[in-house]
Structure formats: C-alpha cells, structure tokens
Amino acid sequence: MPGIPAPAGQRTTINAALRNLRISDLLTFIGINLRFITENIMNALIFFNILQPLDQNQRYDIHTPSIPDMCGETVMVIVFTIAYLFHTSARLKNTVTDIPMYLYDRGVTRHLEDGLQRSKRFFFTTITGFGLYFFSRYFFSPILEVIFIENTTITSFALNILNDIIKLCSPLIFVYVYCQYLAAHKAVALMLYIFFIIRNLFATNVLGFITEYDLHVGAPFLDVLSPMIVFYSLSYSIARIELVSDTCFSLDVDPVVVEYS
C-alpha cells in the first residue's frame, strides 16, 4: 500500500542527502576522466613532443612519472577527497540514521538507500583502481627497477609480471565504473574494454612486446583516440542534465529524486 507522503521538511532533508550523493558520484566520475587525461592524453602529448619543457636536459619521458603526471594525479586526489567528504557528510549520515522515521514514504527511502549503495559502490571501486595504479607507478615499479635491474631470477620475473598485470588491470576498473555511471551500451563498453586492453598490452611488458619488439610506441598512438572518451563523457553529462531538467519541468518533481529513480 502506498505510504503517506513525507512532510516537506523531511523530504527536503532526504533530497539534500541525495544531492550530496549525486555530487559525490559526479566528482568520482570527474576523477575517472582526469585519470584518462593524465595517463592517456598526456602520454600522447609527451611522446609526440607537444608537452615538453624548453630545457632539453629536463625532457619528460612516458615511462617515468613527470611533472604533468604528478600535477594531474594531485588534482585527482583532491577531487576524490572532496567526493569522499560529500559521501560521508554529516547531513547524509544523519539522514541514513533516521531512515526508520521515513518508512511511511517508502518511495523516498528507497531512492535514498539505492543512491547510497550505488554511490558507495562507485566510489570505493574507483579508489581501488586508483590505489593499484598509484602503488604500481610510484612504489612497485621504482622498487623493482632498483632491486632487480635485469630479470635474472625467477623472483624478479614473477614480480615484474605481477606489476604488469596490475598496470593492465587497474585501468579496466576505471572503465567498469565509467560504464556503470554512464549506463553505457554494451557495444560501447566492449569497445572501451578492448581499447584499454590492447593499449595496455603495448604499454606494459606482460607479453614481452617491449623486450622483443619495442612496441611500447603503440600506446601513445592509441592514446590519440582518448579525447573521444572525454568528449563522450561531456556529451552524456549535458544530455543527462537536459533530460532531468525536462522531466522535472513536466512533472514538477525534485530533480535529485528523478536522478536516482
């Protein structure tokens, strides 16, 4: 049986909590796109000498972290931190704690519970991918280069393979969340997975491409296509905003509830 609509004040509180979740999701999505810009687009710009310092002795290299990489990743950390603050805001916590008070309006509480689970899944899956990427790039890879200059032992070989697998798989986590956020068509999701798998097979030495054939240059050439991903993100976001606005205008309902319905 339908519940009695919640009082205006309680609906306002719930909608404010949903709005925080929506902002958290959006910031997480922005962070994912920053990851594509930092790792893919900048990689191509550096390789083709478009993004290089004037001093020839301080040229950036695509195989090691550079100043543009670090700046981009710093911005990513800031964006993810703000997303986390919205996700764990006091208003949201208080609203979730008081869910039993709103049980007579089950439709609204369902929006809140679904939105909370969705936002939590997006954020922590993204952080897992970013953590693996950051660990491999700034800790695991340098340590392996210092300790094992050449793959002369079984241990060094196994650790390098593990590092390459992390490099290969961590971007796929970002792709998964990206597709989930956009509710991407299966064909689009499949193309993105194939693109990043092929791109990272070139970028890593997991199949011996770099050692035997020096095919790592294939990654920057594929990275030239990466701006299309960011363009797709912008196009979807604009279309989504227009859809939500039109729906709210025609139905006279709260835009945050529409976003999570």
N, C-alpha and C positions, 0 to 999 in steps of 0.2 A: 504494500500500500504506500503511495507517495507520502513523503514526510511533509510536515508543515514548514513552509519557507522560513529560513533563519531571519531573525531581526536584522535590520540594516546595519547596525553596529558590528554584529558578529560576522556578517557577510563581508563587510569592509576589512575586518581583521584577517579572514581567510584569504580574501583576494590579495591583500598585502603580502601574505606569506607566499601565495602562488607567484606573485610578481617577483619576489626575491629568488624563487626557484628558476623562474624564466630568465632572469638576469644572470644567474649562475650558469645556466645552460648556454646562454649566448656567449658569455665570456669564455667558457670552456671551448666552444666552437671557434671563437676568435683565436684562442691559443693554438688550436689544431692548425688553423690556416697560417698562423705565424710559423709553426713548425715546418709547413710546406715551403713557405717563403725562405726561411733561414737555411734549411737543409737542401732544398732543391733549386729554387730560383737563384739564390746567392751562389750556390755551387757552380751553376752555369755562367753567371756573370764573372766570377773569379777565373774560371777556366778559360773563358774567351777574352780575358784581359780587359773587360769592361769595368770591373770593380777592382782596381788595384791602386796602391799608394804611388805617389810620384817618385819616391825614393826606390830605385831599382833593387837596393840591397834589403828591402823590407817587404818584398812581394809576398802576397798571400798564396797559400797552397791548399788545394782541395782536400788533401789527405790529412791535414792537421788543423786544429781549431785556430781561427783567425779572429781579428778584432770585430769584423762584421758578424761573424758567428756568435761571438760572446755577447755582443750588444743585442742581437736578436733573441738569444736564449735568456738574457737578463729580463727583457721585456716579457717573454713567455712566462717566466717565474712570477713576475709581478701580476700579470693577468690571471694566472692560475691561483695566486694568493688571494686576489680580490674575489675571484669566483668562489673560493672556499669560504671567505668571510660572509658572502651572501648566503651560501648554503648552510652555514652554521649560525646565522644571525639569531639574536635573542628573540626577535619577533617570531621567527619561524619555529624556534624551539618551544616557545610558549604556546603557539597555536597548535603544534603537534601534541603537546602535553594535554591540551584542552579539547582534543578531538571528541572524547565522550560527551562533552557538553553540546556538540553539534549533531549528535546522531539522528535527531529528528529530521535533519535535512541531509539525507544520505547522498544525494547527488553531489552536493558541495563537498562533503567529506571524502567522497570517492575521488573527486578531482584532486584534492589535497594529497591523499595517500598515493594515488597513481603518480602525481607530479613529483612527490618526494622520492619514490623508488626510482623513477626514471632519471631524475637529476643525480641521485646518488650513484646510479649505475654509470651514467655518462662521465661524471667527474672522476671517480676512482679508477675506472678503466683507462681513462686518458692519462691520469697520473702514473699508473703502472707503466704505460708505454713510454711516457716521458722519462720516468726513472730508469728504465732499461737503457734508453737512448743516452741519457746523461752519464750513467755509470760506464757504459761501453766507451763513450767518446772521451771522457775526461779522466777515467781511472783505469779501467781494464786494459784498453789499448796502449796507453803510455807505459803501464807496468809491464805488459808483455814485450814491448819494444825494448825496454831497459834490461829486463831479466833474460829474455830469450831473443837475442839479436838475430839468430837464424834458427829455423825449425830443425834442430838437430836431434831432438829427443821426442819420445812418444808423448811425454807430458806437455811439452811446448806445442806439439802438433795438435793435441786434443784441446788445449786451452785456446789456441788460435781458431780452431773450428768452432768452439763454443762461442767465442767472441763474434765470429762471422755470422753465426746463427742468430745471435742477439741483434746484430745490425740488420739482418734480413727480416726478422720477425717484428721488431719494435715498430717500424712504420706501418705494418699491417694492423696493429692495434689502433693507430690513429685513423686508418682507413675505415675500420669497423665502426668506430664511434662517429666518424664523419658521415658515413652512410646511414647509420641509425638516426642521427639528428635530422638529416635531410629527408629521411624516409625514401632514400634513393631507389629508383627502379632497379630490378635485379640485373638488367643488362649494364646499367651504369656502374653498379657495384662490382660486377665481374670485370669490367674494363679497368676500373681503378686497381683492383687486386692484381690483375695481370700486369698492369703498368708498373706497379711498385715491386712486384716480384722480379720482373725482368730487369728493372732499373737497379735493384739492389744486388742481383746476381753479378751485374757488371761492376758495381761499386765495391763489392767485397771479394775476397779470395776464396770463398767457400767451395767453388768448383775449379780452383786453380787458374782462372782466367788471367789474373794479374801476373802470376808467376810464369805461366807458359806463353801467354799470348799478348799480355799488356793491353787487355781490352777494357781497362777501367775508364778509358776515354768515352766509352759508350754511355756512361751515366750522365755526364754533362750534356751530351747531345739529346738524351731523353728528357733531361730537366728543362730543356727549352719549351716543352709542352706543359710544364707545371702551371704557368699562369692561367691556363684554361680551367684548372681546378678552382683557383681563387675566383675567377670570373663566374664559374658555375655557382659558387657559394654566394656571391653578391646577388646574382640573378634570383636565386631561390629566396634569399632573405627579403629582397624587395617584393617579390611576388607574394611571399607569406604575409608580410606586413599589410599589403593591399587587400589580401583575402580576409584577414582578421578584421581589418577596418570596415570592409564592405559588409561582413557578416554582422558585426556589432551595430552598424548603422541601420541595417534592415531589421534586426531582431531586438534592438535596444537592450543588449545584454553586456555584461562586463567583458572586456577584451581578454583579460587574463584567464577567465574561465573558458572562453572559446578556445584559447591557445592550447589548453590542456584537455579539451574534450575530444 
